[in-house]
Amino acid sequence: MFSFLAEILAITFLGFGAIYPLFLWISPHKLINSGFYRFNQGMVSIVISIGIIFIYLSLSHYNNFFLGIFWLFIQLFVTAIYWKADNINNIFISIPPIIGVTYLTLIMSQIFTVDLSIINYIIIFNSYSIVALVFFSMILGHWYLNVIQLPINLLQNSIILFSTLLAIRLLWNAYALISFEVIDNYGIVLSLINFLWTFEGFLLLIAMLFGVIIPILLNVFIWNTLQIQSTQSATGLIYVSVVSVLFGDLFYKYYAFRFGIIL
């Protein structure tokens, strides 16, 4: 796994930075104070910077580096403009993610050893969205402690979207188990479902458990908790989901690089 650590960290940070600002549409500025936007935009700028540093230090042989710098510049520019603004336009905040998705698509076409189809890109960006949204939900849930009478439907909408993304991953995983084949280290062709029970494939089973099953089960508890207006308890459960999703995503990305399995 450590042989792909630089690639995994780079695309994890960049994927997070490219997708995360889009989720600010869930929390309209009129319903939440500008501090929420400042915190999130500042955090995204730092995350993108870390991803660009990984690209520069460890993966400098890949092209399109200057597009990444341009993306970071635009992100910082938008963050600076709206840092103390009272009127925030989500359309302008969505411009850096468009550049980021373009940059990340170009990087992934070079960084992965398999030819990626359109459906592969969709699944990969769904994976980035899952990681970004679980963090967004955690921060949004924590914000209920800072803002009095924040509408509960904001967090509910976040959890609904998170569950939808997890359902897409679950369906794709089920399809992969039925139809995918894997060539193991000995050159033997195995169906994916048989590969899971080998020494090399066992961690992929762990990825499915922590990356899909556990977060879905947690979402059931989170949703029931939100029905009784207990945002603090729901946020605590989201913290657990963050750890589970990150753990699963790490192994998902490893198998994408090692065996070309896009899940």
C-alpha positions in Angstrom: 0.0 0.0 0.0 2.8 2.4 0.9 4.1 2.3 -2.7 0.9 4.2 -3.8 0.7 6.4 -0.7 1.7 9.6 -2.5 -0.9 9.1 -5.2 -3.6 8.2 -2.7 -3.0 11.2 -0.5 -2.7 13.6 -3.5 -6.0 12.6 -5.1 -7.7 12.4 -1.7 -6.9 16.0 -0.9 -7.5 17.3 -4.4 -10.8 15.4 -4.7 -12.0 16.7 -1.4 -11.0 20.3 -2.4 -12.7 20.0 -5.8 -16.0 18.7 -4.5 -16.5 20.2 -1.1 -17.5 23.8 -2.0 -20.4 22.5 -4.1 -22.1 21.3 -0.9 -22.4 24.9 0.4 -25.5 25.0 -1.8 -27.1 22.8 0.9 -26.7 25.6 3.4 -27.9 28.9 1.8 -26.2 32.0 3.2 -29.6 33.4 4.3 -30.1 30.5 6.7 -26.6 30.3 8.1 -24.1 33.0 9.1 -21.1 34.0 7.0 -18.7 32.4 9.5 -19.7 29.0 8.3 -18.6 30.0 4.7 -15.4 31.6 5.9 -14.4 28.4 7.8 -15.2 26.1 5.0 -13.6 28.2 2.3 -10.5 28.6 4.3 -10.3 24.9 5.1 -10.8 24.0 1.4 -7.9 26.4 0.4 -5.6 24.6 2.9 -6.6 21.1 1.7 -6.1 22.0 -2.0 -2.7 23.5 -1.1 -1.6 20.2 0.6 -2.8 18.3 -2.4 -0.8 20.5 -4.8 2.3 20.1 -2.5 2.0 16.3 -2.8 1.8 16.6 -6.6 4.8 18.9 -6.7 7.0 17.0 -4.3 6.1 13.4 -5.1 4.3 13.3 -8.5 6.0 16.2 -10.3 6.4 14.1 -13.5 2.7 14.4 -14.1 1.6 17.2 -16.4 -0.9 20.0 -15.9 0.8 21.2 -12.7 0.2 24.9 -13.6 -3.5 24.3 -14.0 -3.4 23.1 -10.4 -1.7 26.3 -9.3 -4.3 28.3 -11.3 -7.1 26.4 -9.5 -5.5 27.2 -6.1 -5.1 30.8 -7.0 -8.8 31.1 -8.0 -9.9 29.3 -4.8 -7.8 31.8 -2.7 -9.1 34.7 -4.7 -12.8 33.7 -4.2 -12.1 33.0 -0.5 -10.5 36.5 -0.1 -13.4 38.2 -1.8 -16.1 36.6 0.4 -14.1 36.5 3.6 -15.9 39.4 5.2 -18.8 39.7 2.7 -22.4 39.7 3.9 -23.8 38.7 0.6 -22.3 35.5 -0.7 -23.0 34.1 -4.1 -22.8 30.3 -4.4 -22.4 30.5 -8.2 -19.0 32.3 -7.8 -18.0 29.9 -5.1 -18.7 27.0 -7.5 -16.2 28.3 -10.1 -13.0 26.9 -8.4 -14.6 23.4 -8.2 -15.2 23.4 -11.9 -11.5 24.1 -12.5 -10.6 21.6 -9.8 -12.7 18.8 -11.4 -11.1 19.5 -14.8 -7.6 19.4 -13.3 -8.3 16.2 -11.3 -9.7 14.5 -14.4 -6.5 15.3 -16.3 -4.4 14.0 -13.4 -6.4 10.8 -13.0 -6.0 10.0 -16.7 -2.3 9.9 -16.1 -2.0 8.6 -12.6 -4.2 5.4 -12.9 -2.7 2.4 -14.7 -6.0 1.4 -16.3 -8.0 3.2 -19.0 -10.8 5.0 -17.3 -14.2 5.1 -18.9 -16.9 7.7 -18.3 -18.6 5.4 -15.7 -15.3 5.0 -13.9 -14.9 8.8 -13.6 -18.5 9.0 -12.3 -17.7 6.4 -9.6 -14.4 8.0 -8.7 -16.1 11.4 -8.2 -18.9 9.8 -6.3 -16.2 8.5 -4.0 -14.7 12.0 -3.6 -18.2 13.3 -2.9 -18.8 10.7 -0.2 -15.6 11.8 1.7 -16.3 15.5 1.2 -20.0 15.3 2.2 -19.4 13.3 5.4 -17.0 16.0 6.5 -19.4 18.7 5.5 -22.2 17.0 7.5 -19.9 16.8 10.5 -19.0 20.5 10.3 -22.6 21.5 9.6 -23.8 19.4 12.6 -21.2 21.1 14.8 -22.4 24.5 13.6 -25.8 23.9 15.3 -24.0 24.6 18.6 -22.9 28.0 17.3 -26.1 29.2 15.6 -29.4 29.4 17.5 -32.5 28.0 15.8 -30.6 26.8 12.7 -33.2 24.9 10.6 -33.0 21.1 11.2 -33.7 20.5 7.5 -30.2 21.6 6.5 -28.6 18.7 8.2 -31.4 16.4 7.1 -30.8 17.4 3.5 -27.1 16.7 3.9 -27.8 13.2 5.3 -30.3 12.4 2.6 -27.7 13.3 -0.1 -25.0 11.4 1.8 -27.3 8.3 1.9 -27.9 8.7 -1.9 -24.2 8.7 -2.7 -23.7 5.7 -0.5 -26.6 3.9 -2.2 -24.9 4.6 -5.6 -21.7 3.1 -4.2 -23.6 0.1 -2.8 -25.3 -0.6 -6.1 -22.0 -0.3 -8.0 -20.2 -2.6 -5.6 -23.0 -5.2 -6.0 -22.7 -4.9 -9.8 -18.9 -5.3 -9.5 -19.2 -8.4 -7.4 -21.3 -10.0 -10.1 -19.4 -9.0 -13.2 -15.8 -7.9 -12.4 -12.8 -10.1 -12.7 -9.4 -9.6 -11.1 -5.9 -11.0 -12.0 -4.1 -11.8 -8.8 -0.3 -11.7 -8.2 0.0 -15.2 -9.5 -1.7 -14.4 -12.8 -4.9 -16.3 -11.9 -8.2 -14.7 -13.1 -10.8 -14.6 -10.3 -14.2 -13.2 -10.1 -14.3 -10.3 -7.7 -16.5 -12.1 -5.2 -14.0 -14.9 -5.1 -11.1 -12.5 -4.9 -12.5 -11.0 -1.7 -11.8 -14.3 0.1 -8.1 -14.5 -0.9 -5.2 -13.1 1.1 -4.8 -10.2 -1.4 -8.5 -9.3 -1.6 -9.5 -9.5 2.1 -8.8 -5.8 2.6 -11.3 -4.9 -0.2 -13.9 -6.7 1.9 -12.9 -4.5 4.8 -13.3 -1.4 2.5 -16.8 -2.4 1.5 -17.7 -2.9 5.2 -16.3 0.4 6.4 -16.9 2.4 3.2 -20.5 1.4 2.6 -22.2 -0.9 5.1 -21.3 0.8 8.4 -22.0 4.4 7.1 -25.4 3.3 5.8 -26.3 1.8 9.1 -25.1 4.9 10.9 -27.2 7.1 8.7 -30.3 5.2 9.8 -29.4 6.0 13.4 -28.5 9.6 12.5 -31.8 10.1 10.7 -33.8 8.8 13.6 -31.8 11.0 16.0 -32.6 14.1 13.8 -36.3 13.3 14.0 -36.2 14.0 17.7 -34.2 17.3 17.1 -31.0 15.9 18.8 -28.4 17.5 16.5 -25.6 17.0 19.1 -26.1 13.2 19.2 -26.5 13.1 15.4 -23.2 14.9 15.0 -21.5 12.5 17.3 -22.6 9.6 15.1 -21.4 11.5 12.0 -17.9 11.7 13.6 -18.0 7.9 13.7 -19.1 7.8 10.1 -16.2 10.1 9.1 -13.7 7.6 10.6 -15.4 4.7 8.9 -15.6 6.4 5.5 -11.9 7.5 5.6 -10.8 4.0 6.5 -12.8 2.4 3.7 -11.8 5.0 1.2 -8.1 4.4 1.8 -8.5 0.7 0.9 -10.7 1.5 -2.1 -8.1 3.7 -3.5 -5.3 1.2 -2.9 -7.2 -1.5 -4.9 -7.8 1.1 -7.6 -4.1 1.6 -8.0 -2.9 -1.9 -7.3 -5.5 -4.0 -9.3 -7.4 -1.4 -11.3 -10.6 -2.0 -9.4 -12.7 1.2 -9.5 -15.3 1.0 -6.7 
